[in-house]
């Protein structure tokens, strides 16, 4: 990814702390939208001065199309989109509120559609692009009390594979990664530490993401790549 312009959403989150340094290590220049200044400060504390010189932080509401359009239009090029933004929630279907359902769809699926839509528009202009989205093991192996989460992530898989089909014959690819439980501080706080050594490390997932985002992966299209760790 040396010299590539990368739009990396969720780059300040738990997974982002593993992915952002990996992208920068490969020589990319990163545009990183954010909503929480504290998360930006946390990320900055993990990066070198040289790495930070290739990061542009832009305050952006990824649930608003106008904000995403402005973000994408403000980039010189969009060679790579890595979309990490998403959220996890649980609840029995008959007890789950419609508002919660809508929030899950908004965060996991609608943001993916919007960033893909506008990034793809720029990629088609230059006939080059790599799109990598984050689904979930639950998208292909749904579990109880996870209906909204699994449905929204299944939508991410379908959307990504549809884009891959639309972009056949171009130098644009779209692929989705399916992690199981990611070993982040938030997940440890919510689920405890038991068995956490078997979860997927952000740094490990970053290697898969960076491969799919690279020129080397030009013949990988519409893949849903399982990254389950040992669970």
C-alpha distance (Angstrom), angle and dihedral (degrees) to the residues before:
residue distance angle dihedral
X1 . . .
X2 3.78 . .
X3 3.80 109.0 .
X4 3.80 93.7 1.4
X5 3.80 121.9 137.9
X6 3.81 107.9 -127.0
X7 3.80 128.8 -167.1
X8 3.79 104.4 -154.6
X9 3.79 116.6 -176.1
X10 3.79 119.9 -167.2
X11 3.78 89.1 21.5
X12 3.80 93.0 142.9
X13 3.82 95.4 52.0
X14 3.78 130.9 92.3
X15 3.80 93.9 -82.0
X16 3.79 91.1 37.4
X17 3.79 91.3 60.8
X18 3.79 86.2 66.1
X19 3.79 98.9 37.2
X20 3.81 101.8 43.1
X21 3.83 95.9 59.2
X22 3.82 90.3 45.0
X23 3.81 91.6 53.7
X24 3.80 91.8 47.4
X25 3.80 91.7 47.8
X26 3.79 87.3 60.6
X27 3.80 91.8 59.0
X28 3.79 100.5 -103.0
X29 3.79 127.6 145.5
X30 3.80 109.8 -130.2
X31 3.79 133.4 -150.3
X32 3.78 106.7 -162.1
X33 3.82 121.5 -170.7
X34 3.79 117.6 -155.3
X35 3.79 142.8 173.6
X36 3.81 101.7 -169.5
X37 3.80 118.2 62.6
X38 3.81 90.8 -162.0
X39 3.79 91.1 61.8
X40 3.80 89.5 51.0
X41 3.81 90.4 53.5
X42 3.80 90.1 49.6
X43 3.80 91.7 53.0
X44 3.79 93.0 45.4
X45 3.79 88.4 56.9
X46 3.81 90.0 61.8
X47 3.82 98.1 48.1
X48 3.77 131.8 79.4
X49 3.79 122.8 -121.9
X50 3.80 89.8 -107.2
X51 3.80 91.4 52.1
X52 3.80 93.2 47.0
X53 3.80 90.2 53.1
X54 3.84 87.0 67.4
X55 3.81 96.6 49.7
X56 3.79 124.5 89.2
X57 3.80 113.6 -167.2
X58 3.81 115.6 -153.7
X59 3.79 123.3 -177.1
X60 3.81 103.9 -130.1
X61 3.79 138.8 164.0
X62 3.80 103.1 -139.4
X63 3.81 91.7 -164.9
X64 3.82 91.0 66.4
X65 3.79 117.7 75.6
X66 3.80 94.2 -153.7
X67 3.81 90.2 56.3
X68 3.80 92.4 49.9
X69 3.80 92.4 46.3
X70 3.80 90.2 52.6
X71 3.81 90.9 46.8
X72 3.80 93.5 52.2
X73 3.81 94.3 42.0
X74 3.80 89.0 52.3
X75 3.80 91.7 62.8
X76 3.80 121.3 91.7
X77 3.81 89.1 -136.7
X78 3.78 136.2 -12.8
X79 3.78 105.1 -138.8
X80 3.80 96.5 154.7
X81 3.79 135.4 22.0
X82 3.79 117.4 -164.1
X83 3.78 108.8 179.4
X84 3.81 112.7 -165.6
X85 3.80 99.8 156.4
X86 3.79 114.4 119.8
X87 3.76 144.6 111.7
X88 3.79 140.7 -132.6
X89 3.80 127.1 -139.1
X90 3.79 138.4 160.9
X91 3.79 137.8 -152.8
X92 3.79 141.7 130.6
X93 3.77 111.3 -87.0
X94 3.80 95.5 -123.5
X95 3.81 90.4 51.5
X96 3.79 97.9 41.1
X97 3.77 114.5 107.8
X98 3.77 121.7 -128.3
X99 3.80 87.7 -125.6
X100 3.81 90.5 57.9
X101 3.80 89.7 48.0
X102 3.81 91.3 51.7
X103 3.81 91.3 48.1
X104 3.81 91.1 53.6
X105 3.79 92.5 49.1
X106 3.80 90.9 46.3
X107 3.80 95.5 50.1
X108 3.78 100.2 38.8
X109 3.79 105.8 29.9
X110 3.79 110.4 18.0
X111 3.80 94.6 50.6
X112 3.79 89.0 49.5
X113 3.79 91.2 52.7
X114 3.79 93.5 48.7
X115 3.81 98.0 47.9
X116 3.81 91.1 43.2
X117 3.80 92.0 48.4
X118 3.78 95.8 53.9
X119 3.80 96.9 35.7
X120 3.79 90.4 50.2
X121 3.78 90.4 52.2
X122 3.81 89.9 58.8
X123 3.81 93.2 42.3
X124 3.81 92.2 53.9
X125 3.81 89.5 54.4
X126 3.80 90.7 58.5
X127 3.84 98.4 30.7
X128 3.78 92.6 -127.3
X129 3.78 133.2 94.5
X130 3.77 147.6 129.6
X131 3.80 120.3 -150.4
X132 3.79 119.9 -169.4
X133 3.80 120.4 178.5
X134 3.80 132.4 -179.6
X135 3.78 119.3 -121.7
X136 3.78 123.5 161.7
X137 3.77 141.0 -119.2
X138 3.80 83.4 -110.5
X139 3.81 89.0 65.3
X140 3.81 90.0 69.6
X141 3.81 99.6 22.0
X142 3.83 104.6 37.3
X143 3.78 118.6 -163.7
X144 3.77 135.3 -157.6
X145 3.81 118.4 -86.3
X146 3.80 88.1 22.3
X147 3.79 100.8 83.3
X148 3.81 98.2 125.4
X149 3.79 94.3 40.4
X150 3.81 94.0 47.6
X151 3.80 93.2 44.1
X152 3.80 92.7 50.7
X153 3.81 92.2 47.4
X154 3.81 91.2 46.6
X155 3.78 85.2 55.6
X156 3.80 89.7 54.1
X157 3.81 89.9 54.0
X158 3.81 92.6 49.0
X159 3.80 92.8 45.8
X160 3.80 92.8 49.8
X161 3.79 93.3 48.0
X162 3.81 91.0 47.9
X163 3.81 89.4 54.1
X164 3.81 89.5 49.0
X165 3.80 89.2 54.8
X166 3.81 92.4 46.9
X167 3.81 91.8 52.4
X168 3.80 98.7 50.8
X169 3.78 110.0 132.3
X170 3.80 92.6 32.4
X171 3.79 133.7 89.2
X172 3.80 89.4 -109.3
X173 3.79 122.9 104.4
X174 3.79 133.5 -174.3
X175 3.79 124.9 -163.2
X176 3.79 136.8 162.4
X177 3.79 130.6 -143.3
X178 3.82 120.7 -143.4
X179 3.81 111.0 -154.4
X180 3.77 124.8 -177.6
X181 3.82 114.7 -149.9
X182 3.81 111.2 -19.6
X183 3.79 117.0 -144.4
X184 3.80 100.2 -120.9
X185 3.81 129.7 142.7
X186 3.81 89.6 -111.8
X187 3.80 92.8 54.4
X188 3.80 92.1 46.8
X189 3.80 89.8 50.5
X190 3.81 91.5 49.9
X191 3.79 99.4 39.4
X192 3.79 105.8 23.6
X193 3.78 128.5 -120.2
X194 3.79 98.5 -81.1
X195 3.79 109.2 121.3
X196 3.80 91.9 -1.7
X197 3.80 90.6 129.0
X198 3.81 86.6 68.8
X199 3.80 94.6 53.6
X200 3.79 124.2 99.4
X201 3.80 114.0 -87.8
X202 3.82 115.4 -134.1
X203 3.79 89.3 -128.2
X204 3.81 90.8 55.7
X205 3.78 93.0 48.5
X206 3.80 88.3 48.2
X207 3.80 90.6 62.5
X208 3.81 91.5 57.2
X209 3.80 92.2 45.1
X210 3.80 92.9 49.1
X211 3.79 91.9 50.4
X212 3.80 91.7 52.6
X213 3.81 89.2 47.0
X214 3.80 93.2 52.5
X215 3.78 132.8 91.6
X216 3.81 87.9 -115.1
X217 3.82 90.7 69.5
X218 3.81 93.4 60.8
X219 3.81 92.4 125.5
X220 3.81 96.5 48.2
X221 3.80 108.0 95.4
X222 3.77 130.7 164.4
X223 3.80 94.0 -1.8
X224 3.80 120.8 157.5
X225 3.79 100.6 -155.6
X226 3.83 117.1 -158.7
X227 3.81 114.6 -141.3
X228 3.79 102.2 175.7
X229 3.80 104.8 152.0
X230 3.80 109.0 -153.7
X231 3.79 100.1 -38.4
